[in-house]
Amino acid sequence: KIRMLSTFLLQQLRKAGFPPSLDDKLAKKLHDEVFDAGNHFYFCEGTEENVTIKEGKYEIRAKESISKNSDVYLIDHIWTTTHPQSRKELLSVPDLCNRVSELLHLTDTEVNTVWDNLWCTINGFLLPNRVDDYPRWFLMDDVGLSIKHSHEPNVKCIPLLYISEDNSRPPLTLSIMWPIEDLDEDDVLARNYLPDALDDNIRKLRILSFYDSLSSVKTEFDELKMSIPSVDHAISNISGPDGSKPFASPSNWKKTLQNLQSFEVDTNLTLSVFCDRTDHINSSFIHSPRIRLVDNPNKANVLYLIDHVFGENDDQEHRKIGVVTSQFWWNGMVVSKEHLAKTVQNYSRLIGEDVAWFPICYDLGIASQLKDFIADFLNRDEVSPLDNIWILKRYRGRQSIDYPISNNLFCALRHLDICPRLACKYVQNPALFHGKKFDLRYCVMVISLEPLLIRRHPLFKIRIANQPYRSSKGSSSNDSGCVDSNSNDRNISGQELDLESYQSHFTVMNFLSEDDPLQPIRGDPGERVDMTMDFFLREFANQYPSEEASWERVVQPRIDAMLREVFEAVRLTRHLQPPHPSGVPLHPNAAWSLNQPNETFARAMFGVDVLLTDSLQPVLLEVQWAPDCDRAVDHCPQFWDDILATLYLGETSSSIEL
């Protein structure tokens, strides 16, 4: 019987460039579990060509001539794990640490040593259809580990998640290899370790993640960095006012300005609001007689839109002429993580100094910033190794999921194999609430960008970690939130810092599913707390009783000043990259639209996430578009009345001016 590959598997194969001519062979080998690479290849002692790249002790050669795309070979995975679970499994799974140490040819079998050396050898992939999940990291068997690196490969390897057609076996992760060039007898097999790194400078820098030691990286980087151009991190083509010139008013802004004026003079307006997502706003949330929800966008004077487009092919746009919307064209400048970093960099360049409320941040998808990150990391390793912890944020994805925190350069760089990321300096000295990390979600309403008119809802949401926070100096914090540091060891490990503990370092728990068999977050979740703002403020005052820690007179004004400055940065550096398809300059208050530019204006609410340092200085974490407001409604039933009335009715009694 000819075995057939499932549609699920075929999608993985086509995406990876696997030749359809080998589908039948692969199906049979998968079904029969045929690992026959040993019949066609042999091991021999490795050469000294890439002495700094961490490769297997041996190399693998062809026993015979093999034609391009003529066969496929299965490669077993010794171990498959996730970043949060990897160190725990090395500690808990019997003999795993010794086995991995043997495969990596290490003489030291101590868990932290093995974990630190793992990242220059392990490989990762995202489970199909679970792009917002944690990547799976796997260690191939001796055959896979013996395939050398080359920018001119003769074989290709890809990981697969294999699920049998009848589900008679548990899911299996393995890799497959096939020749992409003709092989002669005794040819050494080589694959490209960085097939997705198309930029030459980025490839030169990312290959350092496969080096065998940090000292080897330092030596190579000292020679390499001079050949990588250093360019200004900020976007050069900023459009709009720069703070010193009069505000411009192009002629094609006329309709936007007219709509603004006509909307604001109607003080008796009753809102007819259309929202395209009933899970976001529905009639049960609305109590004001001046606000009603409508099902037909053509009968609305406010389009509160979560999605930009609609239709079967996502190619239709609501008619926006004569209405006000909830989407500014510049939203992406703050809600996309990489664009938020660029916005802050532009703003810092404009004012001539770094802002105190945004951590050091590098976009690792840009060669110059990737170079600067590596330089910063290596310098800190020499000068202040305890102050060298970074959080690797995806450009896109669910908040806090797959945001590895690490003081290991190889771990940080290898996560670029999965997706583009930012490397942000981790705030190692957060303020603590009864010994736990916490952050705050503010709902900020932008009524106008030019002039800047913004307000915030008086209610903020408190999110708190489930487990106590361990300080960056290797000690646990006490119940008062103070840190008792007693270690100056420059070699303090990630295990001692508990950097892989989601329950200690992150505060967003609603994305975790304890019933999901593929969910990597395990262990005691601790006590999950949904506290009110009033309770938090009372407890905060007890925990931080000094006048310098007064929430009303010191902390909240600092946060409010930061919230305003975030959008001031947008006002002064607004840009659209690439430019609008129409080629026209966009009014700063104009609504987002592909085919109706400057036809109407927008007013929008953003969720802004704020962390406090132990000196009670605010730090901006992220800006969220269409934030989850379910808990806000639970604590404040009139929440959506307040938001809509502030944005679109001009009411000020239920919000605070910033």
N, C-alpha and C positions, 0 to 999 in steps of 0.2 A: 504493500500500500504506500502510495506517495504521500509523505507528510506535508501538510500545508502550514505556512506561517500565518499567524493571526494578523488581522488588520492592525491591532495594537503594536505588534512587533514590526510589521512592515513600515509603519509610520516612523519608528525609530531608525530603521535601516535606511530608508530613502533620505531622511534628513541628514544622515551621516555620510551619504554618498556611497553606500554599499551597492555593488553592481547587481542588478536583478538576475543576471545569469547564474549567480551563485545561490539564489534563494532555495532551490530544491536541495542542494548539498547541505546548506546550513540547517534546513528543517530536519533532515534525517539525522545529522550529527547531534542536534539539540535533543531530539526525541530519544535517541539511543545513547546519549551522553558519551559521545566519542571524542576523547581527548587524544588525538593521534599526532600531535606535533613532533613527538619523539621519533616517529617513523620517517620524518622528512628533514629534521634538523638535529644538530649535535652541539654540545657545549665544548668550549675550550677556554683556556686562560685569556683574560681580557688584555687588550693592548693598553698603552699609556697615553693614548691620544687626548682623552678628556679626563685628566687626573683630578680636576677640581669638581667635575660634575658627579654627583652621587649616583652611580650606576651599579649594576650588579657586579659581583666579583668576576663573573664569567661573561663571555659573549656567546652568541648563538649564531651558527653558520648553517648554510644549506648543504644537505648531503648530496643533492643532485640538482640539475637544472629544473627550474619551476617557472612556468610562464605567468605573465601578468594576468591577474583576475581568474586564475585557473582553479583555485581551491581556497577553502577557508578553514581556519583552525581555532578550536576553542581554548581559552586560557582561563584557568580556575582563579578564583579569588580566595586567598587565605583568610581574609578578614574584611568585613564591610561594617562601617560604623558611621557616626556623625560627629561633628566637632564637639557638641556638648557632652557626648557619651564616651568619646575616645579614651580619655585618661582614666575614667572610672572603669571601663572595660579592661584596660591593661592591668588595673589593680585587682579586679574581681574575677575575671575569667581564668580558670586554672591553666597554667602553662602558656597563656597567650603572650605575655611579656617576653618570656624566654624564646618563644618561636619567632616573634617579630625581631627580637634582638639578633637572632641567628640569621634571619633573612637579610637584615641590614648590615651584617658583619660587624657588630658592635661587641666590644669586650666587656662593656658595662651593661648589666641587665637591670639597673635601677630604673624605676618607672619613669621618672621625670626626664632622665637622659634618653630613654627610648622614645618618649613622646616628642621631645625637642628635635630628635633626629628623624622622626617619622615624616615630616612635612616635605622634605626634599625628594621623597621616594613615592609617597602615596599619590593616588589619583582620585578625582572626584567627578560626579555627574549629578544632575537633577533627575529625580524620578519623573517619567513622562506624565503629563497632565497634573503635576504637582509643583508648578514653577514657583509657588510662594512658600514652599516647604524648605526644610533644611536639605542641603546636598548630601549625598552619600559618598563617603570616602572609602576607597578600597585599596587593599594591598594585593597585587597580583602574585602568582606563584613564581617559581624560579625561571620559568620560560619567559613570562612577561617582564620580570625584573632584569633579565639579561639582554633585552632588546635595547640597543644603544640609541642615543639621540643624534639626529642629523637634520640640517635644514634641507637636505636632498634625500628624503627617505625612500626606501624601497618596499616598505610594508606599512600598513595602516592598522591601528588598533582602536577599537571603540568599545565602551561598556554597554551592556544590555540588561534590561530587566526582563527575564523570561518567565512568562506565565503559561503553563501548559493549556492547550486548547480546551480540555475538559476539566481544568482546575483540579486534576487528580494529584498534583504535586504542589508543595509550597512554592511561592515565588522564589526565583533564583537570580542572583546577580552574577554575571560573568563577563568576560571580554572575548571578542573575536578578532582574529588577525587574518589579513589576506595580502598577497603581494600586489603592489600597485606598479611595479616594474618587473621586467624579466630578471630572474635570479639565475646566476651561474653557480656551478658547484663551488663550495667553500666561500661564497659571498657572505659577509657579515650582515645580519639583519639590523636595520635602523628605522626608527620611526621619528616623526617630528613631535617633540614634547609640547610644542606651542603652535598647533595648527591654526588657531584663531588669531594669533598675533601677526597682523598683516603689516603694521608699521614697523620699519626696520629699527628705529630707536627704541620703541617699546619692547620689541623682541629682545634686543640686546640687554635691556634692563631686567626683563622678566626671567630670562634664562638664569639669572643669579639665584633664583629661588630653588634651583636644582644643585647648587654648589654644596660641597660636603661640610663646610664650616663657615662661621661668620668671619673668621680671619681670611679665608679665601675670598669671600665676598668683598671685604675691605680692600684687599690687594687689587682685585680686578676692577672694583669701582673707582679707585684712585686713577687708574689709567683710562677707564671708560668715560667718566663724567665730563672730561674735556671735549669729547666728540659729540655730546648731546647738546643741542642748542638750548640756551636759557632764554625764554621769552616771558613777557609780562603775563602773569596768571590771569589778569582781568581781560574781559572782552574789550577790544580796541574801538569798535564802531558803536559807541554809545550815542543814541539819539535822544532828543529832548533837552530840557533845561539843565544846565550844569551848576546852577546855584549863583552864578554871577551875571548871567545875561537875562534881559526881560523875557517873560514867558511868551512864547510864540503862539500864534493862532492861525494856522493855515486855513485857507478858504474852505477846504473840504471838511472842516470841523463844524460847519454852520448848523447842520441838522442835529448833531449831538448837543450843541449849545442850546438850540431852540427847544429840544425835548426836555433838557434839564430845567429850563426856565418855565415851560408850561406845566411840568409836573410839580414843581415846588410852589407855584402860586395857588394850586387847588387845595386849600386847607380842609375842605369838607370831603375829601376823597374817601370812598369806600374801596378797600382792596378786594379785588377778585384775583386770587392767587391760583396759578396752575403749577403743580409740582409733578415732575415726571417719575418720581419714585415715592410710592405711598408708604414704603417702609421708612422714609425719611420724614415726611410731613403728611399727616392724615387728619381727618376731621376731628378725631378724638383729642388732638393736641390744641385745637383752636377754641377759644372761649369768648373772644372779643366780638362785639356786634359790628365793629368796623372792618372785620376781616372774614372773608368766606373763601372756601376752597371750591374750585370749579374743575370739572373733568375735561372741558374743552379748552385747549390753549387759545383758540380764536376768540373766546369770551373773557379772557383774562387781561388785566392791565399790569400784572406782574408775572413773569415767567421765572419761577424758582427751579432752575434746572441743575440736575446733578450730572447728567450726561450731556456731551456737546452735540451729539447727533443721534439719530434714531433710524428706524427702518430695518428691513431685512439685511441690507448690505451696509448698514451704518453710513448711509450716504445722504441722508436728509437732514435738514436743519429747520427749526421752527422759525416762522415769520416773526421778526423782532421789531419791525417798524411800528412806532407808536406805543410801545410798551417799555417797561424797564425789566432788566434781567438780573440774575444773581451771579453772572460770570463776567469778570473783567478779562480783557485780552491778555493782560500781563500776569494772570494767575500763576503761570508756570515759573515766573521769576522767584517765587517763594515756596510753592508747594512741591516742586521737583527738587530733590536734594542737591543734585549737581548744579542746578541753576540758582538755588538759594546760596550756595557757596560762592558762585560767581558774582551774584548780586552784592554780597557782603564784601568780596574782594574789590569790586568796582567802587563801592562806597568808601572803603578804607583808603583806596588810592585817591579818591576825590577829596577826602577830608585830611589826608596826609598822616594818618595814624591808624593802627589796628584798633578795632572795637574790642572792648573788654568782655562783651557778652556773647562772643562767638568763639568756639574753640579753634585752635589751629587746624586747618583742614586742607587736604590735598586731593585733587581729582586724579585718581590713578589711571584714568583713561587718556590722560594728556602726558606726553613724554616728559616735558619739562617739569611737571608737578610730580610725576612718578620718580624722577631723578631727585627732586628736592626732598621727597619723603624718605627715600633711602638714605640720603645724606643726613637728614635730621635724625633718623633712627640710629645710624652709626655714630653720630656725634654724641647723642644722648647715652648710647651704650658705653662710651668712654667717660663722659663727664658726669652724668646723673642717671645711672641705670635704673634706679627706682622710679624715675619719672619718665618712663618709656613704654607706657601702655596705650594702645590704640584700639579704637572701635572701627570695624570695617562695615560701612553702611552700603547696602545696595542702592543703585539709582532708583529702582522701583521695587515694590513688594510690600507685603504686609508689615506694619510697624513692629519693629523689634525682632521679627523672625529672621533668622540667619544674619544676625549682626555680630559676628564673632568679636570677642574682646581678647586681645593677645599682646604679650610682650615678646613674641617670637616673630622675627622678620620673615622667616620662611613660611610660617602659617599665614601671615598677612598677605604675602605675595601670591601664594598658591590659591587663595580664594578668588583671585582674578581669573582663574581657570573656569569659574562657574558663571560669573557675570561681572559687568563693570561695577566699580565701587569707589567710594570715598574713604580715605583714611583720616579719621578725626581724632585729635588728641583726647583721650578719655579723661573725664573729670574724676580724678582720683580722690578728691577731698570734698565729697558732697555733704551738705547738711543732712542730718539724720533725724528721723522721727521714731523715738524709742528704739534706736539702734538700727533702723531699716532705712534704705533709700526711698525717696519719694519724689514725685514731680507733680506739676500742676498744669491743668488744661484750662486756658482762658479762651473765651469766645469773643473775638474782636470783630467789630463791624466797621467796614470801610464805606463811608457814605460818599466820600470824594477823595480822589488822589491829588487833584490840583484844583483848588487849594486842598491841603491835607486836612480832612475832617474824619476822625475816627473815634469810636466809643467802644466800650466793652461792657459785657453783661456783668452785674455785680457778683453773680455766682461763678465760682471756679471749681473744677473737679479735682479731687485729690486721688492720686494713684500711688499705691505703696507696694513695695516688694513683699514677698511672702516670707523670706528668710532674712536674718540679720546680715548686715554688710560687713565685710572684712576689709580693713583699711589697706591702702597700697603699700604699707610698710609691714604687712604680714601679721597684723593683730586684729582681733575682733573688737568692734566698738561696744562700749558699755550702754546701759539702758538709757542714759541721759543724752546719748547722741555724741558724746565726746569720744575721742580716739586715744587709746593708750598705746602709743607706738614704742616699740622696744627693740627694733631690729634695723640694722644698717647693712645687712648682707646684700651685696650687689648681685649675688647669684640666686636670690629668692625666686622660687619657682611659681609657675602659674597655678600649680596645685595648692601651694600655701596661700596664694591670693584668691583661690577659688574662682578664677576668671571664667570658667566654663559653667558656673552655676547661674542658670536663668533665673531661678527663684530669688537670688540675692541681688542681681545686677539690673534686672528689668522689672518694670512695674505694670506692664500691660499683660493681663492674664486671660482676657476673653478670647484670644486666638488659640488657646491650648485646649486640646481635647484628650482627656484621660482615657476615653474609650477607643481612640484611634490606634490600631495596632502599629501603624507606621509613624506615630508621633514620637519623636525622640526625647521629649522631656519626661523624665521619670524621677522617682524619688519622692520624698516627703514634700508636698507642696506648701506646708506651713499653714498658717491661718490667713485666709483671704478676707480682707476688710473692705467694706463699702461704707466709708465714713462720711458724715456730713461736714460741710464747711464750718459750721459753728463749733462742732466738736473738735475739729482740727485746730481752729484758732485758739480755743481754750487750752488745749493740750500744748500747743506750740508756746503759748505765753508761759505756761508752767515750766516747760523744758528750757526755754530761752528767756529768763525773766529780766535781763538787763535792759536799760533804756535804749542801748544801741541795737537791740533786737526787737524793738517795738514794731509789730506788724503794721499798724495803722500809720505811724509816723515815719518809719524807716523802710521796712521791707517792701510794702505794697507800692509806695512812691517809686522805689527803684525799679520794680517790675513794670509799672506803668510807663516810666520813662523809656525803658527798653522796648516795650511793645510799640510805642510811637516811633522810635528810631528805626525799627525794622521796616516800617512802611515809608518812613522818610527816605530810607535807602532806596526803596523802589521808586519813589517820586524823582529822586535826583539822578538815577541811573537807568531809567526805564529803557528797554530795548526789546525788539522782537527779532529773534535769531532762529531760522532765517527770516527775512522780511515778509510782510504780508503779501500774499499772491497778487493783490491788486496793485502793489507798489506805492500805495498812498500812506502817508504818516498817520498814525492812529492817535486820536484824542486820548489823553490819559484816563479819562472817565468812560471811555467807550466800552460797549459790551463786546464780548468775544463773538466773532462771526467770520466765517470764511467768505461768504458772498454778499454780506450786508455790512461792510465796514463803515463805521461812524454813523450808522443810521439811528442808533439809540445808545443809551448809557446803562451802566450797571451799578449796583450796590451789593456788597457781598459780605458774608460772615465767614471767618476763618477760625480754625482751632489752632491755638499757638501753645506749644508745649514748653514749659519752663522748668529748669532745674535750679536749685540754690546751692551755692558752695558753702563750706563751713564758716566762711566769713559773711554769709547771707547776701552774696552778690548773685544776681540772676544770670543764668546762662540759657541761651536759646538752643533748644534741641531740634525741633522741627516745626513746620507750619503745615497744617492739614487742610485739605479742601473737603468740603462736605463731611465734617467730623461726626462721629457717632454721638448723638445727643440723648440717647435713651435714659441714661442715668440722670442727666440734667432735668429731664421731664419728671422723673420720679421724685427728685428733690424739690423741683419748682414747677408745679403743674402749668403755670402761665408762661413757661419759658419761651415757647414759640410765639405767643402773643407779643412778648417783650421784644423779641428779635425782629419780627416783621414790622411792628409799629415803629421801632427805632430806625430801621433801614428805609421804610417806604412811606411812613406817615409823619416823619419828622418829630416824633415824640421823644422827649428826653428824660421823663420821670423814672423810667425803668432801666436806665443805663448810665454809665459814667464816662465823661469826656476824658480823652487822653491828650 
